[in-house]
Amino acid sequence: MAKKNSKREYELITHERPKALVSEAYRTLRTNLGFTEIDQKYRSILLSSPNPMDGKSMTIANLAVVLAQAGHKVILVDCDLRKPMQHEIFKLPNQRGVTNCLMQNLEIAEVAQATAVENLNLLSSGPIPPNPAEILNSESTRALWGRLQEEYDYILVDGPPVLAVADASILAGQVDGVILVLWSGHSRIDAARQAKEQLSRAGANLIGVVLNQVEVKRNNYYYNYGSYYYYGYGEGSARKK
């Protein structure tokens, strides 16, 4: 497996290179997400993965960008309270964030940060607590989503990997929908199934799967730019494009 280039890993391609093939794939993901909302509006959406290194943090960051580019008011909430990444991706400080809102009852306006993308704010993790699962399972966390819905069209939640800790399963039952992120050729099928079953037991509404790092053939050339595709679950969900 090739070692990842750290500069590439944190590239917000949809913002920095909006005409790239991968950026178009993210816009397709945004469109397909809209197809799932015919009968129900998914305003709060958790993205997780079976295991670490499946690309869920970059996926949700770029999805947040394309939703904001479409004119929606979006907040990206980093609820990975063990290994937060969003402040690094957006190159913003992380002195205050989710944990401050929950433990100190700070107002969202005091903590949320504007990003370089119009219509997109970031609520980073804040200081890492010693008891992430207990905090995420609190009434304060459940109340947070209602507070955010008063101000934003979409609340995108970056959660820890499903199989690593209980945090993602706790969050899954608190949001409108969950998207599972898999890395083509890397994520194991049995791990994906186990993650799906664990989310289902937690009462999650699994609305789709994103498969990234897909090699796509176009006009006799192969591209492997971390392409992202969307597969829907259930009636009315989007089909593969």
ABEGO torsion letter per residue (X at the ends): XBBBBAAAAABBAAAABAABAAAAAAAAAAAAAAAAAAABBBABBBBBBABBGAGAAAAAAAAAAAAAAAGBBBBBBBABAABBAAAAAAGBBAABBAAAAAAAGBBAAAABBBBABBGBBBBBAEBBBABAAAAAABAAAAAAAAAAAAABABBBBBBBBAAABAAAAAAAAABABBBBBBBBGABBAAAAAAAAAAAAAAGBBBAEBBBBGBBBBBGGBBBBAGBBBBBBBEBGBBBBX
